[in-house]
Amino acid sequence: MKMSYLSKHGGSSNAYTEAEHTCYHFEVKQDFLKGALRSNVKKGPQEKLQFKAEGPIWKAGKLYRLEPVRDFPYALLDMDTSMSSSRIFEETRRLFSSSPWTRPQSIRAGEVCIFTSKLEGGQHIWLLVVAVDMFDVIGIVYQYIKLLHQVSPQEWIFRELQDIGNMEFKFSEELAQDSYASGLAAKYIIYGGYAYESWDEELIKHVLGFFTPDNMRVDLVSKSSIKSEDFQCEPWFGSKYTEEDISPSLMDLWKDPLEIDVSLHLPSKNEFIPFDFSIRSDNSCHDPANISSPRCIIDEPLMKLWYKLDTTFKLPRVNTYFRLSLKGGCANLRNSILMELYGRLLRDELNEIIYQALLANLEAYVGPVGEKLEIKVSGFNDKLPALLSKILATVKILPTDDRLKTFYDPDDKLHVLDELSISDLNSFIPELWSQVFIEGLCHGNMLEEEAISLSNIFKMNFSVQPLPTELWHRERVLCLPPGANLVRDASVKNKSETNSVTEDVLTTMNGVIDLLIAIIWEPLFNQLRTKEQLGYIVECGPRITYRSSEYSPVYLQERIDNFINGLEELLKRNFTEIRL
């Protein structure tokens, strides 16, 4: 793309590559679309570019050991379904993407996730397993497949997907123009991504029939996976690999597992799918004087709640934000580490609940920020109280296992962390929640009485003393003096880390910063990323960030300074053309 024409007329370009195609796209002001097309599209017949290499033919029923750049053990299971029905395919995928993967006790699985792709010849299902005991995990996968064969396909799962698809299509939000156009270029459909039109039990059984060890290829990626000197090199990146037969005893065990782990089960019904999409502002009497900004509807020692009814967008969505100031969360280093550990364990405990809610377009975040706990819940308002109730019922649950040992932090925290145990955390949490102050905001499709009912959920879950006013969370802002030129130099903790980063913080009025970024973003990226190619990551905002694995921060800073020194000439030359 010729960037200069696009940038002069408020545009930009980008590209992305998928398994079988690359999509190039650009955006520009409407009046200059034809000019951008003339500038960026070559006339005449275009040669079809093809990338071919005489590489290995990956075979089903084989184990491939591959060597990565960095050691990160995982296994990839590829099952070719040879199917073109994406809806049936999605129903099958739904069976694999829920709670059955919650740590069967017989394995030490770090993570199992599922993703899909449509390659030439049919659909593929991929299971990515991040763990140490790879073959044990594969065994658990086939135990679950056996469970799916033992129970008939569940129509209620299809109906859930159908309800969610119709809801997402009806209330889909407008995308950025370039994202929408590039998406259509790849899919050629508008409604197909949401449609679940017919229930077909026999077709689902047919798809499950492809899930066999004989139809599976296993890629085991680990630095320690290749032990034989008799390896080959694939032609695209030169990576080492070996091809092996899978043990016949393992193949027989996977084809018909002797037993099914008791912790495996079908996904549970999703209680967060909304059905009430009525708009509250259509049937409420609200004072126009109170709709311009949030107002405080509860001001008590335990809680302060702000509220604003949406009368602008009129969508069945609401955003809620709650900040819980807790007693002694960061009073010292030990408490700070316990607070961080508690936050990680809490997010892990809530993972299944939040995943179910996410399927129904309800988003939630729970985690510590300094000495306070943040809870953010947003999405369709109908089932938001149910999700908030689940979260609040979980936040005070004490951990009962020893997952604590998996979290380690560097240097100054390490010696404190090594001395901590699960009993220390169990003692810390009740003290943490002994005094609380909650401040929240509810904005969106919610009546005042509904917002008050949310506050009652907090009160029911926290029958504790209010946190004294002097211990409430206070925002702290550092004001730099005009003309400040400060440098912070820090070394990486990980000695094997090869990346260097330099970051320049721009301090001036927000409007001026926004205008400057709009003008310099494309020239900066073109110079530092495209032409000089010193590093892959170049970002421009209130901070200019440059990351490289080959050059020092000092040299990267010199290149940023060189660009900034030429800004005056750039602005003089292009300001009239770039004027917004």
ABEGO torsion letter per residue (X at the ends): XBAAAAAAAGBBBBBBBBAABBBBBBBBBAAAAAAAAAAABBBEBBBBBBBBBBBBBBBBGBBBBBBBABBBBBBBBBBBAGBABAAAAAAAAAAAABAAABGBAABBBABBBBBBBBBBGEBBBBBBBBBABAAAAAAAAAAAAAAAAABBBBAAAAAAAAAAAAAAAAABBBBBAAAAAAAAAAAGBAAAAABBABBBAAAAAAAAAABBAAABBBBBBBAAABABABBBBBAAAGBBBBBBBBBAAAAAAAABBABBBAABBBBBBBAABBABABBAAAABBBBAAAAABBBBABBBAABBBBBBBBAAAGBABBBBBBBBBBBGAAABAAAAAAAAAAAAAAAAAAAAAAAAAAAAGBBBBBBBBEABBBBBBBEBAAAAAAAAAAAAAAAABBBABAAAAABBBBEAAAAAAAABBAAAAAAAAAAAAABBBBBBBBBEBBBAAAAAAAAAAAAAABBBBBBBAAABBBBBBBBBBBGBBBBBBBBBABAABABBBBBBBBBBBAAAAAAAAAAAAAAAAAAAAAAAGABABBBBBABBBBBBAABBAAAAAAAAAAAAAAAAAAAAAAAAAABX
